[in-house]
Amino acid sequence: MPVDLEDLAAGYEHRPPSGAALRRAQRAAESVGLGPGTVAVDIGGGPGHHAAVWAAQGGYAIVVDPSRRMTSVAHRHPGVHPICGVAQRLPLRHETVQLAYFHLSIHYGDWMRALDEVYRVLCPGGTCWIWTMGEDHLRSSFLARWFPSVGDIDAARFPDPGAIVGVLAEVWSEVEHGKEVEARQTSAADWRAAAQARFVSTLQLVPETEFATGLAAFDVAYPDPEQRVEYRLTFDWIRVRK
């Protein structure tokens, strides 16, 4: 069953950007000296929060996302230019972009084709940042605690970060790879509402019986809606320069 991207857009209403996520976007901008006259594209950028960071610095900020509902939300950010499209056929001209960005989006579709497209649209010396997750995290995540099939589903969906690095190293001039851990906190009520809305695309792929069982188990573990829920996200980041 494929992910319904329009339904996912509704789930994103329960998924505001964290301060750490906005700082990652800022770091990417600083790595290319983003400002007036430079172009940055968030591929699979959804509601445009990262692009809004770049627009505020004077860059020409583009979001490419296949969901029309997502791009309509991205339109609300001043200076952000959303385009409905996919990573494997970027609607951008050759060598026109200084910064390309994937934030938990490299696993949507043929990732090698997406990287070929990024290489095409980046200017010489341009930079691509990829934020993704490895199998160790995917199988031990907070989400997988309540919905056990999430580990298998995501391990099949997400490309191995080492494989991405290997492919990039064959063509790109510079390749860096590291890890970063982000601590998240929210209330039990907010996390449950987000899960119920399937704020992560993988939850659309979890069997309905398992989904209901997982929510019930969460309710037992967190009976107080105001109780704090704490968990950690372990990201793999990859930065390459053309």
N, C-alpha and C positions, 0 to 999 in steps of 0.2 A: 504494500500500500504506500503510495507516494505521500510526501508531506504536502498539506494544503497550506500554501504560503499566505493566502488571505486570512485563514483562520489563525495562522501564526502571528499575523499583524495584530489581531485582537489580543492575543496573549502578551504581546510586547507592551501593551498598556500597563501590565503589571511588572514590567522589567525596566525601570528607570536606569540610566547609566550610573555606575558607581563613580566616586571620585577617582579611584584608581584607573578606571577605563578612560576617563577624560585626560588623566595625566599621561596615559600611554599615547593617546592621540597627540598631545602636546609634544611629547618626546619625539614622535615621528616627524612633526613639523619642524622641530629644532634641528633634526638630523639633516634636513635639506635646506635650511634657511628659508622656510616658507614665508612668503609675503607677496606684495603686489607684483604681478607679472608672472607668478608661478601657479601651477595647476596641480591639485591633489584630488585623487579619486578614491572613495571608499567603496570597495567592491562587495556587494551584499550588505551595504551599509544601513539598510532598513530605515529607521525613522530619522536618521541624519544627525545624531548627536555628535559623532566624531567630526563630521564635516562642518558642523557649526563652530567647533573649536578653530578650525582652519579659516573659515570665513571671517571670524572675528579678528584674525591676524592679517586680513587683507588678501589672502590667497583666493584663487578661483576654485571653489570647493564643489566637487561633483559627487553625487551618490548614484551608483548603478545598482539597481535592485529589481528582481523580476516581479515583485508584488506591487500592483497599482495602489493598494491601500497603504503600503509602506511609503511609497514615493509621495503620496498625497500628504502624509504626515510630515515628511522631510521638507515639503514646500513651506511649512510654517516657520522654518528657521531663516532669518534674514541672511541673504547672501549665499544660500545653499541651492545648488542646481541639480535636482533629481532627474534621472533618466531611467525609464523602465527598460531593463535589459539583463543579460546574463553574462557571467564572467567568461564564458567560452566564446562569446562574440561581442566583445566590448564595442559599444557604439562611439568610438573615439578614433581620431586620426593617428597615423603613425607618428611616433616620437614627439608627442605633444604634452606629456605628463612628467612632472618632476617627482611626484610621490604617489605610489599605489599602495593600498592598505587592505588587508584582509583581517577582520576581527571575528573569529569563530565563524568563518564563512568559506574557508578553503575546501570544506568537505561537501559543498553543494555542487554536484555534478563532477565532470571530468577535471580533476585538479591539474593534471599535466597540460591539458589544453588551455586551462585558465592561465597557467604560468607562461605558456607561449604567447598568449594574448597580451599579458602584462609586459613581456619583453618587447613586443611590437610597439606598444603605445608609449613606453618610457623613453624619455630623451637619453642620449648618452650621458652617463654619470647620474642618472635618476636612480631612486631608491625604492625598493618594495619591502614593506614590513608584513609579516605573517604572524598572527597570534592564533594558536591552536592548542590542542591538548593531546597528550599521549595516552597509550592504553592503560598504563598503571593508574593514572588518575581516573580515567573513564570507568574503570571497573571498581574503584573504591570511592567514588564520589558520594556526596550526600544524597543526591538524587537516586543513585543505585541502591542506597540503603533501604529505601521505601519501595522501589520498583526494580526488582532484581534483574529483569531482562534488559534494563538500560545498558548494562556493561557490554553484553553481547551485541546489542544494536549499535551502540556508538563505536565499539571496536571495529565493526564492519564498515561504518560510515566514514570515520575519520582516517585520513592517510597517516601512516607512521611518520612522525617528524623527521626521523633519520632518513627515511626514503625521500622526503621532500628535499632535505639538504643534499642528498646524493645526486638528485636530478639537477638541482640548481648549480652545484659545483662543476658540472660538465660544461656550462655555458657562461655563467655570470662571473664577473671579475672579482667580486668579494662576497663571501658568505660567512655570516656569523650566526651562532645558535646558542641559546641559553634558556634558563627557566626562571619563572617568577611566580611567587605564591601571593595570592590576594586573600585576605581575611574578610569574610562577609558577615554582617549581622542584620537581622530583621526581626519582626515579631512573628509569633506562630500564626496569627491571623493573616498577616500579609503573605507569608510564605505559602500557606494553604490556599489562599485565594489565587496566587500566581500559579501554583501547581494545578488547581482546578481549571484554570484558563489555559493550561498547557503552554506556559510561557517559554518552554524549551521545546524545540521541534520534535525531539525524540519522544516526548510524551504522547504525541499523536500516534506513535508506532507501538506503544505498549498495549497489550491486550486489555480489553475493558474490565474483565474480572480482576486481573492483577492491579489495574489502576485503582479500582474501588477498594481493594484490599489494602493497598499501600496508603491511601488517604485515611482509611480507618485506623491503621497502625500508627500513623502520624498523630491522629487525634488522641490516641491513648498515651503516646509518649509526651505530647504537649497539650494537656487538657486546658491550660490557661491561655486564652487568646493573646494575652499581653506578654507571655513568656518569651524570652529572647532565644532566637535560633541562631546559632553560630556554626559556620562551616568554612572550609578553605577551598579555593580554586587554584590548581597548579597549572600554569600556562607554559607551553613551549613557545618561545619567540624565535623568529628567524628574520634576519635582516640581510638583504642582498643589494648590491649596487651594480648597475649595468655598465 
